[in-house]
Each structure stands twice: as structure tokens, then as C-alpha cells.
Amino acid sequence: MCQALLKAIAEKLIPGIPEETRISLLQQTNVTDANSDLRPNDGSVEAGESGQGRSVLEHVIEQATAKSDVEQEIRVLSDGINSTDPYGPVRAVRVLRHDRNQKRLFREDKNARLRSGDRGLAARKALKAFEKTVAESQKLLEQPQDEVSAETLKNETQEALDMLADLQLQIEPSKVAETEAKAKRILTGLGFSEAYMSKPVSSLSGGWRMRTALSISLLQETDVLILDEPTNFLDLLGIIWLQRYLESLQDVDDAPTLILVSHDRDFITLCTDLLILKDKGLTYFHGDLPTYEASQSERKLWLTKMKDAQDKQKAHIQQSISNNIKAGKANDDQNKLRQAKSRQKKLDDRWGLQVSAKGGRFKLNRDLVGFHLTARDEIDIPQDERPVSFVLPEPPDLRFPGPLISVENATFRYPVKTKAKTAAPTVLQDINLSIHMGDRVGILGLNGAGKSTLVKLLVDETKPTSGTVTTHPRLKLGYYSQHAVEALQEKGRADLSVTALSLLTEEVAGELDEGQLRGVLGSLGLPGRTASDIPLGKLSGGQLVRCELARLLWRRPHCLILDEVTTHLDYETVTAMRESLSDWEGAVVLVSHDRWFMRGAVEGLMEDSDSEEETEEDSVPRRRLVYRLRAGILTRLEGGVTEFEEGVAKRVAKLLPM
């Protein structure tokens, strides 16, 4: 629903958005497809070509500045002015004028179809009036050359020269150089080296294609910038840089309005206002997310107390009415019967919310406009969102103690070809790490630091060049790869009939029956027909994450190794997973760029907890460790995620001072 709303805004399908508003939309869907356009949806300019053969830098500049449209108009005018035909400039001006009128006619027609009431009537009148303008420009375009007067020829030739001068200013060399410098700054901030900027855009992998599309959005001159999950595929350096860059736009003249969708709580702290999409409606809130959550909690508590007090008062009044009716009938007392009837009418008509939306005294003509069945609104206590189901199974007994995984002095280099004259660089150097039952281990590092290689050592997908990696003899390991969703999508494309349930049924090979499998899938938020009837190819990214987790958890692992597990998940699911991982009996090794998720799942820093200490009910002692992997060296951070974040922030300040 959220993506449909963003697309409707970008395409200006919502009445009231001025047609001249420049809107740029970067959506997370389809950007990583190898055949995708690599350009964000732009409500004001047609999408360009796919960028085959151009370098990343050239592609970003061309797509962001939309030079192709300007250059086409310059070419038409130049051909007309340089023509030996005296009528050439006039023809060029009229062609461009008619083309622009046709585009505006399309916008006027769309407004007339989308709007209703008085605004719709005004839009249809404007459409009819502009249809005459288009007809006149068409008539001028078809006018025979011998009917053009000398004065018209002179005026329109001058108009052609003026139009050409204005268009050439838009691509003047100084502006091109400035745009190129800005593009390089943006690409550098998002992790592109000089060598990567020169690579053909068609050779980029999915993650780098996403960064390229994000660079185009940031470079565009736009009035409204819409970013849907822009932190996907960014490391923490890129996330913090993007956060600082977007914050700096507030001080720029003609700064765009930013609409941001993100599951990264630390990242969205840059937003000053919230739009809450709930029950098919939008609610506006001035303030950040923690303030909104606190205000909602306070309002719910206040309304609950008010309703409880009114319920007690109502019960007392109803008892009084019942007593009056009983006494009136017994003694044939019409006064008591009338009094009971009057009280019942007031109770039915005027019972409910007695204050205005601002908390002041209720006034009927101001606070309850329109038709209503009663003179007061019912006290409507906000209901909590339906909790996301995320249950981790209890791991089986190990029978005898010992570390689950032990890494001792592990070093890794890629194999060297026999003809190579130089030794392969060291990816990991003297790694020492032990993981015990109940441990929470977070691994932080920038892209290229060797995190994926370290994870492959832990899950025995590769062997160290030197040193050892040993595991507990009874260890059951669950490994979530950062490419898991893409692998499931490929399975879905290869077999259009495969579903989450059928995939899991094939893998368990009879160890669990269908009811047990449905229980595993349901505990992770894939219930009923979603698991059994919807093909993998039709599931969302978040649902595919749940499917992959089900493939890991049915074995009841002792240790979970999760590599960027939050990438495709929404905020509610990330929150539920964070809480489950923090309290789970097994061990967790987490690789993530989501600072809020890492603080909760690994460090145990929950907003509703006053202490990090384990409760007496905890049956397993829990170590909470955060490591930094840099240049192949693994170092424990005593300051945890905050220490790593501060170090990256200093690097961002040196790299791109804002």
C-alpha cells in the first residue's frame, strides 16, 4: 500500500499536486534487476535509456540532469536557424511550441479526469480553453510558407534565437563542471572509488546499481524527493553520510521536501514530521518517531482512564434509571417515569467524549461538524498494531559443555595462481573468537572489510589459510545469507509452482508433518494460504526472509548466524525479531548495518528496559560482545555500537565536511 501511495504521488495522480511540481521517486523494487532502467521514477521527465556502455559517472550526470531533452530541443532550433531556408527558424519555433503545448494538454486532460466538484469544473474549463490553444498552434504549424508575413518571420526568428540561448545556458560548461563535481562527491559518499566511477554501468551488481540510482536521485534538481528504503545495500559509512547529506539540504536555497520510508530507526531521526499510514488512512504528526510513540502511549492511557471513569458513572446512572422506573411503576409515579425517560435519552445522546481534540471544553457546533447519530463521539481508544508473530524455537540440549564455535589464530588469503608474481592480500589476519551458548556477538565493519569471509569461515563454507575453526560435535547451525532473498526469487522463477510450504516439505524429508511445518511458518508470520497457495515468485521481500528463516529454524539450531537479515523487513517485523533474538536461549552472531537493531539484539538495549542486567529467570549466562572488523583484524569494542558509530562519523566528517 505504501509503495502504491508513493507512486501515485510521483505520477501526480492525487488531485491537488501542481503539475509543474518536480517529483523524484526512488523505489526499492526492481532497481537491482540487471535489466532495470537504473533511473528513479520522475514525475516530470521521461525515463532515459538503460545506460549501456556509459560509465557510472556519465550515466548519473546524464540521467540526473535530463540533458537529452534539452539537447534535442537545441538540435531542432540549431538546425532551423542554420538552415538556408529563411522559414527554417519559424518552423523550428512552431514545432517546439506545439510539442510543449501537447505535453501541457496531456497534463490538463489528466487534471480534468482526476478532479471533481468545483475544482473538476474549473479543470474542465481550463482544458477546453487550452484545447483552443493547441488547435491554434497546430494551425500555425500547418500554415503555408507563403502566408507568413515579413514581420512574423522577423519576430519568430528572434524568438528562436532567444529560446536557443536560454537552452544553451542550461548546459553551459561551468554548470556542467559544477554538476560533475557534485556527482563525484555524492558517488564518493556512497562508496564509489574513482575506479568504480569509471566502470560501465551495465557491469554493476545489484547493490551498486541501487547506489547508482540513489546518486541520480540526490543529484537531480527536484521539488519533492521521495526515497523508499534508501539505506538498503549501504554500509554504515554510506548510511551516516546519506543522513548528514539529507540533513544539510535544510540549509540549501530551494531545498526539496523529503519523503522518506525506512525501517532504520536511527536513520529516520532526521525527519521532523511523520505521516502514519494506518487503516487505509494517513495521520499527520509533527515530531519524530519516539515523540509520536510517547504521545500515543500517553493518549491511550488518558482515554482508557476516561472511559473507565465514564463506564462507572454510566453504570451508576443506569442503576438510578432502573430504580426510578421500578419505583414509578410500583407507585404509578409519572414524574419518576418521565425523569427516567429523560435521563435515558441524555445517556444515549450525550454520552461519550466530553472534550475537544485539543483537550478543551467540548462545543457541539465546533467539534462535531456534520451528520452524527449522537451528540458526542464515542471514546475510541487507539488499538495497538496487530503484533507481528516471530517465535524462535528452543534449542535442544548439548549434553556436554563447550564452545559452539572456536576460531584460533585464523588467517585467510585467497589462493594464488601459479603464475602470479605477488602474494595474495590478507583478507583476515589472526582472528580469535569463541561463541558459547547464549552469546550475542555483533560484527561491524564497512563494505570490503572481510565480514562475509569471516562468516564463511564460521559456517564452514571456506577453510582458513592458517589457524583453526572448530565446532561443537552436536552443534546445529542456522545461517542466513545476505543473498538469501535473491536465491529464493531465483527458485521462484525456475519453478512457478513452488510455495513456501512445498519448499519446506521437500527439505524436511518427512522429519516433520504438514501441521508441524505450518506451525513453523505461522510462528514466523507466514500463516495459512500465504504459505501453501502463493508461489515464491509472488511473495514480498519480507515474506521471503521469513521463508528462509523457517528453513533454518525447523532444525532447532543452537546458533544463528545472520548476515544483513533486516534488509527486506518492515519496521514491525524488525522490532519483533529484535526482541526475540535478544531473549533467545541460543547463540546469535549478527552482521548488520542497522544500529538500532544491533543495539537491541546484541547489546540488549531496549527502550522499555531500565537495565542491561540479565533477570533471575535467565537460564543461560549471556555475553554481549560487539566487534569491529577492519583491514582483516577483529577488535572488540568496549563502547559497542556507539563507539563504532562515532568512529565512522569522524571519517564522514573528514571525507565530506558538510
BAMARLUM-216181 format. One record per residue (C-alpha): residue number from 1; residue in one letter; x, y, z. Coordinates in steps of 0.05 Angstrom, whole numbers. Example, Ala and Ser with C-alpha at 12.3 -4.5 7.8 and 13.67 -1.06 7.14 Angstrom:
! residues 2
vovex/vonu/xx/yy/zz
1/A/246/-90/156
2/S/273/-21/143
This chain:
! residues 658
vovex/vonu/xx/yy/zz
1/M/0/0/0
2/C/57/47/17
3/Q/91/37/-50
4/A/26/48/-87
5/L/17/114/-50
6/L/88/137/-66
7/K/78/120/-139
8/A/12/158/-141
9/I/47/219/-112
10/A/105/215/-162
11/E/57/207/-221
12/K/13/264/-194
13/L/-49/221/-194
14/I/-71/253/-129
15/P/-113/315/-142
16/G/-82/379/-116
17/I/-10/366/-135
18/P/11/422/-183
19/E/31/393/-250
20/E/94/435/-253
21/T/120/405/-187
22/R/183/365/-199
23/I/179/299/-162
24/S/233/246/-160
25/L/218/177/-132
26/L/269/123/-116
27/Q/234/57/-102
28/Q/268/-5/-75
29/T/233/-51/-124
30/N/266/-72/-190
31/V/327/-28/-181
32/T/372/-87/-171
33/D/347/-122/-233
34/A/403/-128/-284
35/N/356/-102/-339
36/S/327/-45/-299
37/D/330/28/-321
38/L/374/50/-263
39/R/337/115/-260
40/P/288/136/-206
41/N/216/148/-227
42/D/209/221/-242
43/G/141/253/-249
44/S/168/309/-292
45/V/215/276/-342
46/E/210/212/-382
47/A/257/156/-361
48/G/321/150/-401
49/E/357/92/-431
50/S/389/37/-391
51/G/459/67/-395
52/Q/493/11/-434
53/G/565/28/-450
54/R/569/92/-408
55/S/610/98/-344
56/V/576/104/-277
57/L/594/178/-272
58/E/570/194/-342
59/H/505/156/-332
60/V/490/191/-265
61/I/502/260/-294
62/E/461/247/-357
63/Q/402/216/-322
64/A/401/267/-265
65/T/405/329/-310
66/A/358/303/-364
67/K/404/333/-417
68/S/375/290/-471
69/D/310/331/-474
70/V/347/397/-473
71/E/397/374/-526
72/Q/341/351/-571
73/E/308/420/-568
74/I/375/453/-580
75/R/386/408/-641
76/V/318/426/-670
77/L/329/501/-661
78/S/401/499/-686
79/D/381/461/-749
80/G/326/512/-762
81/I/370/573/-750
82/N/428/546/-791
83/S/383/526/-848
84/T/389/562/-915
85/D/313/566/-915
86/P/291/633/-885
87/Y/230/598/-859
88/G/273/547/-820
89/P/274/585/-753
90/V/199/597/-756
91/R/185/523/-769
92/A/231/503/-711
93/V/198/550/-662
94/R/129/527/-681
95/V/148/453/-676
96/L/176/463/-606
97/R/117/507/-585
98/H/67/456/-609
99/D/105/399/-576
100/R/105/436/-509
101/N/31/451/-517
102/Q/16/377/-530
103/K/52/358/-465
104/R/14/411/-426
105/L/-52/388/-458
106/F/-38/318/-431
107/R/-30/347/-361
108/E/-93/389/-367
109/D/-132/328/-390
110/K/-106/288/-331
111/N/-128/342/-283
112/A/-197/345/-314
113/R/-206/270/-306
114/L/-179/265/-235
115/R/-215/324/-204
116/S/-288/331/-185
117/G/-336/383/-158
118/D/-318/456/-166
119/R/-245/440/-178
120/G/-264/390/-231
121/L/-309/441/-265
122/A/-252/492/-266
123/A/-204/439/-293
124/R/-251/421/-350
125/K/-259/494/-368
126/A/-184/502/-368
127/L/-178/440/-412
128/K/-228/467/-463
129/A/-193/534/-465
130/F/-125/502/-475
131/E/-152/456/-530
132/K/-163/520/-570
133/T/-90/540/-557
134/V/-66/472/-583
135/A/-111/478/-644
136/E/-82/547/-659
137/S/-10/521/-653
138/Q/-28/463/-698
139/K/-58/512/-748
140/L/6/554/-747
141/L/47/491/-757
142/E/7/474/-820
143/Q/7/546/-846
144/P/36/551/-917
145/Q/103/587/-921
146/D/78/640/-970
147/E/25/663/-919
148/V/77/682/-866
149/S/86/757/-864
150/A/155/790/-862
151/E/141/817/-792
152/T/121/748/-766
153/L/183/719/-798
154/K/227/770/-762
155/N/193/762/-694
156/E/193/686/-694
157/T/265/683/-718
158/Q/284/726/-659
159/E/243/681/-614
160/A/282/621/-640
161/L/348/656/-623
162/D/324/673/-553
163/M/299/602/-540
164/L/365/573/-563
165/A/404/620/-517
166/D/362/600/-457
167/L/370/526/-471
168/Q/446/532/-480
169/L/451/566/-412
170/Q/424/502/-381
171/I/484/462/-406
172/E/537/515/-404
173/P/607/488/-388
174/S/611/519/-319
175/K/546/487/-298
176/V/568/420/-327
177/A/633/423/-288
178/E/595/441/-224
179/T/547/383/-235
180/E/604/335/-248
181/A/639/356/-183
182/K/575/347/-144
183/A/563/279/-175
184/K/633/257/-155
185/R/621/280/-83
186/I/556/241/-79
187/L/585/178/-110
188/T/645/181/-64
189/G/599/188/-3
190/L/560/127/-26
191/G/623/85/-30
192/F/646/92/-103
193/S/720/96/-115
194/E/749/132/-177
195/A/758/65/-210
196/Y/686/45/-196
197/M/660/111/-224
198/S/695/95/-290
199/K/666/25/-295
200/P/610/12/-346
201/V/543/19/-311
202/S/519/-46/-344
203/S/573/-85/-305
204/L/548/-66/-236
205/S/519/-116/-187
206/G/451/-106/-154
207/G/476/-68/-93
208/W/518/-20/-134
209/R/461/-9/-183
210/M/418/12/-123
211/R/472/62/-102
212/T/475/89/-173
213/A/400/101/-174
214/L/405/135/-106
215/S/461/180/-133
216/I/416/201/-191
217/S/360/220/-142
218/L/407/261/-99
219/L/437/298/-159
220/Q/370/316/-190
221/E/341/385/-183
222/T/272/369/-154
223/D/218/399/-111
224/V/198/334/-76
225/L/248/278/-64
226/I/218/210/-45
227/L/265/156/-21
228/D/239/86/-7
229/E/287/46/37
230/P/350/84/12
231/T/396/51/63
232/N/389/-18/31
233/F/457/-42/7
234/L/494/15/42
235/D/546/3/95
236/L/547/46/158
237/L/594/97/125
238/G/545/107/69
239/I/485/109/116
240/I/516/162/161
241/W/540/202/100
242/L/470/199/70
243/Q/439/220/136
244/R/485/280/142
245/Y/475/298/69
246/L/400/298/74
247/E/404/339/138
248/S/448/390/102
249/L/394/401/49
250/Q/353/440/100
251/D/403/498/94
252/V/402/499/17
253/D/362/550/-22
254/D/301/518/-55
255/A/312/456/-13
256/P/267/398/-34
257/T/214/368/10
258/L/239/300/32
259/I/192/240/39
260/L/229/182/70
261/V/209/109/81
262/S/258/68/122
263/H/259/12/173
264/D/324/40/202
265/R/302/77/265
266/D/368/113/275
267/F/367/137/203
268/I/297/167/205
269/T/314/212/264
270/L/330/264/211
271/C/255/271/196
272/T/217/327/231
273/D/147/303/215
274/L/112/236/207
275/L/58/210/161
276/I/27/148/192
277/L/-7/101/143
278/K/-58/61/183
279/D/-126/31/168
280/K/-123/58/96
281/G/-116/129/122
282/L/-60/179/134
283/T/-47/214/200
284/Y/0/273/206
285/F/44/283/267
286/H/93/340/279
287/G/153/308/313
288/D/199/248/309
289/L/183/175/319
290/P/200/169/394
291/T/157/231/408
292/Y/100/202/368
293/E/103/135/405
294/A/106/170/472
295/S/46/215/455
296/Q/6/155/430
297/S/21/118/495
298/E/0/178/537
299/R/-64/188/497
300/K/-82/115/502
301/L/-72/117/578
302/W/-112/181/584
303/L/-171/155/542
304/T/-170/89/579
305/K/-176/124/647
306/M/-231/169/619
307/K/-270/110/592
308/D/-263/71/657
309/A/-289/131/697
310/Q/-347/141/649
311/D/-364/67/650
312/K/-370/70/726
313/Q/-412/134/722
314/K/-455/104/667
315/A/-468/41/709
316/H/-489/85/767
317/I/-536/126/724
318/Q/-566/64/692
319/Q/-579/35/761
320/S/-612/101/781
321/I/-656/99/718
322/S/-674/27/733
323/N/-693/44/805
324/N/-736/104/781
325/I/-773/60/731
326/K/-785/7/783
327/A/-809/58/834
328/G/-851/95/783
329/K/-887/33/761
330/A/-897/8/832
331/N/-927/74/856
332/D/-956/98/789
333/D/-909/159/796
334/Q/-908/192/727
335/N/-855/242/749
336/K/-805/187/764
337/L/-821/153/697
338/R/-812/218/659
339/Q/-747/231/697
340/A/-722/161/679
341/K/-740/171/606
342/S/-705/239/604
343/R/-642/211/636
344/Q/-641/152/588
345/K/-646/199/529
346/K/-588/241/554
347/L/-549/178/567
348/D/-560/153/496
349/D/-549/220/462
350/R/-496/257/502
351/W/-452/202/529
352/G/-381/198/502
353/L/-321/244/492
354/Q/-332/308/532
355/V/-270/346/508
356/S/-246/374/442
357/A/-189/345/401
358/K/-143/396/435
359/G/-166/376/505
360/G/-210/437/516
361/R/-284/443/531
362/F/-329/407/481
363/K/-372/451/436
364/L/-422/415/391
365/N/-422/465/333
366/R/-346/466/331
367/D/-323/396/349
368/L/-376/352/317
369/V/-390/380/249
370/G/-434/341/200
371/F/-486/287/210
372/H/-479/242/271
373/L/-526/194/307
374/T/-508/222/375
375/A/-486/290/402
376/R/-420/262/427
377/D/-366/218/396
378/E/-354/151/428
379/I/-288/147/466
380/D/-244/110/417
381/I/-183/81/450
382/P/-127/71/398
383/Q/-114/-2/387
384/D/-43/-28/383
385/E/-20/-54/316
386/R/-31/-128/308
387/P/33/-157/338
388/V/79/-189/287
389/S/89/-263/300
390/F/162/-282/309
391/V/176/-342/353
392/L/245/-375/357
393/P/245/-449/377
394/E/282/-471/440
395/P/348/-504/421
396/P/360/-576/442
397/D/406/-596/498
398/L/480/-601/481
399/R/491/-657/534
400/F/561/-633/549
401/P/591/-562/554
402/G/640/-527/508
403/P/642/-470/457
404/L/596/-477/398
405/I/647/-447/351
406/S/720/-433/366
407/V/766/-394/319
408/E/840/-394/337
409/N/892/-351/301
410/A/855/-358/235
411/T/885/-323/175
412/F/855/-324/105
413/R/883/-308/37
414/Y/853/-325/-30
415/P/890/-379/-68
416/V/947/-352/-112
417/K/953/-372/-184
418/T/1017/-408/-200
419/K/1040/-354/-250
420/A/1025/-296/-203
421/K/1087/-258/-182
422/T/1057/-226/-120
423/A/1025/-258/-59
424/A/950/-252/-50
425/P/929/-198/0
426/T/909/-220/70
427/V/834/-216/79
428/L/832/-240/152
429/Q/891/-239/200
430/D/899/-276/266
431/I/825/-280/282
432/N/808/-306/352
433/L/735/-315/370
434/S/695/-362/414
435/I/619/-368/413
436/H/583/-401/471
437/M/511/-419/483
438/G/471/-356/498
439/D/524/-308/470
440/R/505/-247/430
441/V/560/-228/382
442/G/555/-168/335
443/I/605/-158/278
444/L/610/-88/249
445/G/652/-65/191
446/L/649/-26/126
447/N/639/-59/58
448/G/702/-97/38
449/A/727/-106/109
450/G/721/-182/105
451/K/656/-194/143
452/S/628/-243/91
453/T/694/-282/90
454/L/693/-287/166
455/V/621/-312/164
456/K/640/-365/112
457/L/695/-389/160
458/L/644/-394/216
459/V/595/-435/175
460/D/650/-478/144
461/E/638/-454/73
462/T/713/-439/67
463/K/776/-460/104
464/P/828/-414/136
465/T/896/-409/104
466/S/925/-419/173
467/G/896/-428/242
468/T/836/-470/262
469/V/760/-465/265
470/T/728/-519/308
471/T/655/-531/325
472/H/617/-569/380
473/P/604/-641/358
474/R/529/-633/369
475/L/523/-563/340
476/K/463/-547/297
477/L/477/-483/259
478/G/428/-436/223
479/Y/459/-389/172
480/Y/421/-332/138
481/S/460/-305/78
482/Q/453/-234/55
483/H/436/-262/-14
484/A/381/-309/12
485/V/323/-269/-16
486/E/355/-267/-86
487/A/366/-342/-83
488/L/293/-355/-65
489/Q/270/-308/-121
490/E/311/-348/-169
491/K/278/-412/-144
492/G/210/-380/-154
493/R/228/-361/-226
494/A/254/-430/-242
495/D/192/-465/-215
496/L/128/-424/-216
497/S/90/-475/-174
498/V/137/-477/-113
499/T/110/-447/-49
500/A/139/-435/20
501/L/104/-498/46
502/S/124/-542/-12
503/L/196/-519/-8
504/L/199/-534/67
505/T/164/-601/57
506/E/217/-622/8
507/E/274/-601/54
508/V/249/-635/118
509/A/243/-702/80
510/G/189/-728/127
511/E/220/-707/193
512/L/160/-661/206
513/D/88/-669/184
514/E/48/-614/148
515/G/17/-590/213
516/Q/85/-580/245
517/L/111/-545/183
518/R/52/-498/182
519/G/66/-484/256
520/V/138/-464/240
521/L/116/-419/182
522/G/59/-390/222
523/S/104/-373/281
524/L/145/-330/233
525/G/86/-295/201
526/L/71/-340/141
527/P/3/-369/160
528/G/-49/-410/122
529/R/-57/-397/48
530/T/2/-349/46
531/A/48/-409/59
532/S/12/-460/16
533/D/-21/-424/-42
534/I/22/-364/-60
535/P/82/-381/-104
536/L/151/-359/-81
537/G/155/-312/-140
538/K/95/-273/-115
539/L/119/-265/-43
540/S/146/-198/-20
541/G/218/-190/3
542/G/198/-192/76
543/Q/158/-256/66
544/L/217/-288/31
545/V/261/-270/92
546/R/210/-306/136
547/C/211/-366/89
548/E/287/-370/92
549/L/285/-365/168
550/A/235/-422/170
551/R/285/-464/131
552/L/336/-451/186
553/L/293/-456/248
554/W/256/-522/236
555/R/320/-557/255
556/R/320/-520/323
557/P/392/-493/317
558/H/437/-477/375
559/C/468/-418/339
560/L/441/-368/288
561/I/489/-331/242
562/L/450/-274/209
563/D/482/-232/154
564/E/441/-169/139
565/V/375/-203/157
566/T/335/-137/163
567/T/346/-112/92
568/H/276/-130/65
569/L/236/-127/130
570/D/187/-74/153
571/Y/193/-37/219
572/E/144/-80/258
573/T/178/-145/238
574/V/247/-117/254
575/T/222/-97/323
576/A/193/-166/336
577/M/256/-201/312
578/R/299/-155/354
579/E/261/-173/417
580/S/261/-248/401
581/L/336/-250/387
582/S/353/-212/450
583/D/319/-263/495
584/W/330/-328/457
585/E/366/-385/492
586/G/414/-400/435
587/A/474/-361/409
588/V/468/-305/357
589/V/522/-278/311
590/L/496/-216/278
591/V/525/-178/219
592/S/485/-115/206
593/H/489/-41/189
594/D/425/-27/227
595/R/450/7/291
596/W/383/5/327
597/F/374/-69/312
598/M/445/-86/334
599/R/437/-46/399
600/G/375/-85/418
601/A/390/-156/393
602/V/464/-157/414
603/E/473/-105/468
604/G/404/-115/499
605/L/389/-40/499
606/M/313/-39/496
607/E/274/26/503
608/D/227/-3/556
609/S/284/-31/598
610/D/320/7/653
611/S/378/-42/658
612/E/420/-86/615
613/E/428/-138/670
614/E/400/-207/660
615/T/339/-226/700
616/E/339/-283/751
617/E/297/-325/704
618/D/352/-327/651
619/S/375/-400/649
620/V/436/-386/606
621/P/491/-336/622
622/R/494/-285/566
623/R/555/-250/539
624/R/541/-189/496
625/L/601/-172/452
626/V/610/-123/394
627/Y/669/-130/347
628/R/697/-86/292
629/L/729/-118/231
630/R/777/-70/196
631/A/833/-87/148
632/G/824/-161/166
633/I/835/-150/241
634/L/779/-166/290
635/T/777/-120/351
636/R/728/-120/409
637/L/694/-52/421
638/E/684/-38/494
639/G/638/20/475
640/G/597/-24/430
641/V/557/2/371
642/T/564/74/395
643/E/640/71/393
644/F/638/44/322
645/E/587/96/300
646/E/628/153/329
647/G/690/129/291
648/V/652/126/225
649/A/621/195/237
650/K/691/224/245
651/R/711/192/179
652/V/650/220/145
653/A/667/290/171
654/K/737/284/142
655/L/714/254/77
656/L/658/303/62
657/P/655/361/110
658/M/584/389/109
